[in-house]
């Protein structure tokens, strides 16, 4: 059946809510139909079906056929996807424009001032970061703002790491050594330790221990250098 749960989930990637996804997939299975028929097929309240169809029409998913009663036609999916792409591009441009605006920068600077006012940069820190995506974003931030040295045993082929390392190499040296465990030491006081092997853990469950401490970082640098 076209209107099953898995199909609805896939259609929602097109930017439709649940009712819109149900009505559109129901219309695909019929080709042409009335609002009442679609309401019954899709199990959507009749009081909502007209609003949903109007929304789908504005989004370019359906067309109307004049008459009594009004009937609706499904726009070919290959045509629909072009509308979806155009909307995504438009939304992205709006978001990027907003992020680059002075107003957005003023907000970020305000939050940064609050953070710096209430954070002791010299305070020792031990924290656990979860999820490879989040871990490597934090690593990217540390590497980008590094001023002295980077010592790492992270697989240099890793996408996020490679991009960051390539950027950073232009200003400071990056020493890479394979010592059997994942370690990244940034400057004199930041150490990232990975207790689990990358290939043995799903990216979403990867763990990293972030230690901000000069003595610990110095000790680990000596271990990595002597390995």
HELIX and SHEET records of a PDB file:
HELIX    1   1 UNK A    5  UNK A   11  1                                   7    
HELIX    2   2 UNK A   12  UNK A   14  5                                   3    
HELIX    3   3 UNK A   18  UNK A   30  1                                  13    
HELIX    4   4 UNK A   35  UNK A   42  1                                   8    
HELIX    5   5 UNK A   46  UNK A   58  1                                  13    
HELIX    6   6 UNK A   77  UNK A  100  1                                  24    
HELIX    7   7 UNK A  102  UNK A  117  1                                  16    
HELIX    8   8 UNK A  132  UNK A  144  1                                  13    
HELIX    9   9 UNK A  159  UNK A  168  1                                  10    
HELIX   10  10 UNK A  198  UNK A  200  5                                   3    
HELIX   11  11 UNK A  203  UNK A  205  5                                   3    
HELIX   12  12 UNK A  214  UNK A  226  1                                  13    
SHEET    1   A 3 UNK A  32  UNK A  34  0                                        
SHEET    2   A 3 UNK A  71  UNK A  74 -1                                        
SHEET    3   A 3 UNK A  62  UNK A  65 -1                                        
SHEET    1   B 6 UNK A 125  UNK A 130  0                                        
SHEET    2   B 6 UNK A 207  UNK A 212 -1                                        
SHEET    3   B 6 UNK A 190  UNK A 194 -1                                        
SHEET    4   B 6 UNK A 182  UNK A 186 -1                                        
SHEET    5   B 6 UNK A 150  UNK A 152 -1                                        
SHEET    6   B 6 UNK A 174  UNK A 176  1                                        
END                                                                             
